[in-house]
Every structure is written in C-alpha cells, then in structure tokens.
Amino acid sequence: MTTQTYPFSLPPLPFAPDALEPHFDARTMSIHHDEHHRVYVERLNAALKDHPGLHGRTIENLLRNLNRIPPDIRPAVRNNGGGHLNHSLFWSLIGPPVKTAPAGPLLDALTASFGSLESFRVKFREAAAGHFASGWVFLVADARKNALEVLALPDHHCVLATHQTVLLVCDVWEHAYYLKHQQKRADYVDCWWQVANWQEASRRFGRPVEAEA
Ligand SMILES: [Fe+2]
C-alpha cells in the first residue's frame, strides 16, 4: 500500500534502463517508464487538479472508491490511476537477472497451488501470451482461499481486493515489448520470466494482508 497522495509523482526506476539487458532492452525500458508511465501520472494529476476533496487520498483509495469520484473525471482516474499503480508495481517486481528462483514458503505455496513451479510458469505464460488486447497478468496470494492464483485483467484494471496481495505482475500492453519483439508476445513473456523479482515476491508474500484503505 502506498501513502503518496496528490500530486502523484513518477517513481524512479529502481535500476538503470539497461540493467535488464539482454532480456528487456534499454530503449523500451526508457520509453516505457519515462514516457508512458509519466503520461499516466500527469493525466491523473490533471484530472484531480480541480477536485481538492480528493487530494488527500492514496491511489488505492481512489481506485477502490471510483463510485465516489465525480463522473466527469472517473474514466481518467480509473485509466490513468490504474496505469500509475500497475506500472509502479511492475518496476518493483522486475529486476536485473540474477538467476534467483522462488524458495521456502513461496515455493511451497506455488507447488501447493499449481502442482509445481514449472506448472505455474506454463499457466502464467499461457495467460500472458494469450491475453486478448492490452492488460496485465498477476500472480496473487489470496488470503481467503489460502492459495495463489493467476489473474488476467484488461486495460489498466488493478488488483484492489484487500485479501489479495500481488506477488508478480507482467505488463502485456504492446508498448512493453513491441520495439524488440513486435507481435511475438510469448517471446517477451519468456524474457519477463528471466527478470521476475522473486526476492521482492517473497517479501510481499510474507507480509500481512493490508488493511482496508
Ligand atoms: Fe506498460
């Protein structure tokens, strides 16, 4: 859960743009972060500018309570706010390839939920490569089900249920891969697997479920 409120700001990439080479190329990373994500933040702030009653809310609070957002700015908050939240998660859940793999309680949970790490990888790859149009694919821990799940969401929809914790996320918008892979999204997903940040996933798996925002 983030504590930042209006005006929202673009979080810095937690690594150099070329740090994920050869899997994620530096040019795509720079355009993706410096242009696409920046524009979502700017448009979110522009939508909220004349609504001071919303300036004290976190991005999660805004997105969880869209029905309380004035209708004229609701689509802008949903789309650009969702883009901001999902991209912020995305940067934190990828990192330089260090050949890490899940271990300990997270590996146990993956095995219990999917049968094996390889079965999870296949399921996630199918969901990401087969996702229609633009969207996001998540690995989430569901506290109510005491299980891990793969979730595919359209556009910039977010995982907002307070009993679900995002452990990994893959951006399957074309802007995430088209420069390098063109239409071959499955190749991009295979590259994403090489930079998935299992260390951060394990940290998030071990933390308590968030309180309602
Ligand atoms: Fe993106």
Residues whose N, C-alpha, C, O or C-beta is under 5 A from the ligand:
A	BS01	LIG	D171 W173 A176
